[in-house]
Amino acid sequence: MTDGGHAETGSRINTGVAHNARVWNHWLGGKDNYAVDRQVGDHVTGLYPSIGDVARADRAFLGRAVRHLAGEEGIRQFLDIGTGLPTADNTHEVAQRVAPDARVVYVDNDPIVLTHARALLTSAPGGVTDYIDADAHDPDAILQAAARTLDFGRPVAIMFLGILNFIVDSERAQRTVDRLLAAVPSGSHLVLTHPTLELGGAGNTEAMRFWNENATPPITARTGAEIAGFAAGLDLLPPGLVSCTRWRPAPALDGTPAEPPEVAQYALVARKP
């Protein structure tokens, strides 16, 4: 799983402790994980059987949100924070199918993500894809590095899919969002998913407790009101704050509006006025 060309990366990988990016990869059916990740992931699934549904729904939301932003909103720049391990339909792939000139910057600080990002996150001709090895707790470092690729004088979609829940201090999480939004102009967007104990997620309490005792980084759930607070001052795109399965789902085969089952993962897309 390590890249022989990046010895310093391999030395940072802790194979004895489960890590979110790798466990998430396991829940999505990937193979870029270790035995400890599978053991912890399977135990969490035993405590909270719908966690795999949450992972898949979050990934599907990413595709719908990015397609909408690149298409209807005309966004050409994406800052994807906490990208996780590459899989099918990564942000740059979705965006560049719609807009081949889209520029995408990924941010993560897991060494395995770094190794795979260098190998797999290529770009369509005319577009640009870059990767930053940085922590979501340090927005200034993210902005400084992302400025090599993104023009912060033009709108940017700032994406936090399942990542603010790993900034357990809510005030610090809010400061991170506010700092990044302050650096982008009107017409930029915030794209956010976040686990909750609402929407049928009460059974996740024990699973999160187990996670925090056996894996890294620690996680917290938040209420819908707390999650909506991250977008204070922004204009929520319809349908507002909803389960990520219900943010503009594809219509049923007969063309009727779809109302898929909720998962305990809120989602929103909001525009900076």
Secondary structure, 3 states (H helix, E strand, C coil): CCCCCCHHHHHHCCCCCEEHHHHHHHHCCCCCCCHHHHHHHHHHHHHCCCHHHHHHHHHHHHHHHHHHHHHCCCCCEEEEECCCCCCCCCHHHHHHHHCCCCEEEEEECCHHHHHHHHHHCCCCCCCEEEEEECCCCCHHHHHHHHCCCCCCCCCCEEEEECCHHHCCCHHHHHHHHHHHHHCCCCCCEEEEEEECCCCCCCCHHHHHHHHHHHEECCCCCCCHHHHHHCCCCCEECCCCCEEHHHCCCCCCCCCCCCCCCCCCEEEEEEECC
